[in-house]
Amino acid sequence: MTDARLPGRWLTDPRMDGLSDRAWRTFTGSLMWSNEAGTDGKIPPRAMRFLHPEGVDSATTAELIKAGLWAPDEGTVFVPNWELMGQELAEVVNARRAGNRTRKRNERERRKTKVTEVVTADVTRDVTGSQEDRTGKDRTGKDRQGIAEAKVTSWPVVVPGSGRVAS
């Protein structure tokens, strides 16, 4: 996931404070679009439609260029001083993503190996059990050894509708 950073110092920056709402929204849109596309601040004409719901008009472009937040470049615009604007270069983002992929792949492999070992041990124990369990004798449990079970010859029966026990 990429992100566009808006430094807190921009709240009191006269350049930012002087922008119209449309120019501010367009500028922040250009940061987001460029970060997501990995263009390090270059905004081609085709991408302008994503920066503001109504598109970017010439007055907004001129306002951003005058404020020094955009600069023209052969039919496109770009955000000058991309890194000074608090944004990361695409190569840094890509290197971090590659590192994250490697880290997660290694983590999954470690987890997969652990799960296989644990599951195998549990299955083996549960299926084979101990030698005492394979004797065919009833397992009475520690607290029940030596205690004779009560013999029930008949169970009490309630007569339907009467609420009394039949003998």
N, C-alpha and C positions, 0 to 999 in steps of 0.2 A: 504494500500500500504506500502510495506517495502522499505527501502532504505539502501544502503551500503555507509558509510561515508568515504570520503578520506580527512583526515585533511590536511590543508594547510602546516603544518610543514613538511609533507612528501616531499615537493618540494626540501627541503635542507637536508633531512635526508640521510646520506651516505649509509645506508643500501638500501634504495629505489633507490638512484641514481646509485648504482653499479649493479642493476639488468639488465639482458638482456630484450629486448622488450617482448620476449615470456614469460619470467618469470613474468614481471610486469603485462602483460595481464592475465596470468593464476592466479596470486595472486588476482587481483581485481575481476576476475571472481569468485574466491572462496569466496570472501566477499559477492558478490551479490547473489550467489547461496545459501550460508548458511543463509543469512538473509531471503531470500524468503522461504526457506524450514524450517526455524526456528530451525536449528541444533546447534546454538551457536558456530559455527566455525568447526564443525566436517564435514569432506568431505569423504563420502564412495567411494570406487573404482568405483561404477556404475555412480557416478555423475561427474567423471573426464572428460567425453566426452563433458560436457556442459561448461567447463572452458576455452577451447581454440578450435577454429575451427578444428585444426588438432589433437586434443587430447593432453594429457599431457604425455610427454616422461619422461624417468628416469632421464635424464640430468636436465630437468627443475625442477623436484621434488627435486633432490639433491641440486640444486642451492637455492631453497626456504628454504629447511631445513638448509643449511649452513648459510643462512642469518638470520635464527631465525624466519622466517615468517610462517613456517609450522613446525610441529613436527610429527614424526611417532607415530602411536598408533594401534597396533594389526591389521595390514593390511589396515588401513586407515591413513589419515593425519588429523590434526586439526590445527587451527590457535590459537597459544597460546596467553594468555592474551587478550581474545576476547574483553572485555570491555576497556582495555587499548588501544586497536587498534581503539577506538572510536565507537564501535558497541554496539547496545542494545541487552540485553538478550531477548530470545524469550518470557519469562514470562512477561516482561515489555511491549513488543509489543502486546501480547495477552490481557493484562489488559487494555491497551489503546484502543484496538479495541472493547473490551466489553463495555468500557465506552462510546465510540463513538456511538456504536449501541444503547445503552440505551438513550443517549442524542438525537439522531436522531429520535428514536421511540417516545419519549416524545414530541419533536418538531412537528412531524407529527400529533400526537394526538391533540396538542394545535391548530395547523393550521386547522385541520379537524373540530374541534369544532367551531372555529371562522368563517370559511367559511359557515358552516351550519347555524349559527346564522344570519350572514349578508344576506345570500341568502334568508332565510325564511322571514326576515324583508322586503327585497326588493320585493319579490314576493307578500307578503301580501299587501304591500302598492300599488304596481302596479295593482293588481287584484281588490282590493276593492276600492282604491282611496279615495278621501274625500267625505263627504256627498253631497257637491255641485255638484260633478261629477256624482252622481247617479240620478240627477233630470231629465235627459233626455234632457236638454236644450243644445243648441250649446255653446261651450266654445269660447267666443269671444276674450278673453285675455284683459289685463288691458288697453293697448293702443288703442284698437278698440272699447271699450264700448261707445255707444252713437253715433257712426259714421255710417251713412247709407252707405251700399255698393252700388257702381255704378251698374246700370242695363245695361247690354250689350244686345242689341237686335239683332245685326248682326256683324259679323266679316268681316274685309276687305279680299278680295280674289284677288290673283295675277293671271292674265291671263297667262297661260303657253306660253313661248317663246316670249312674248311681253315685259315683265318687267314692265307692267303698272297694276294699281289696277283697278279692275272692280267696278263699282258703283252699 
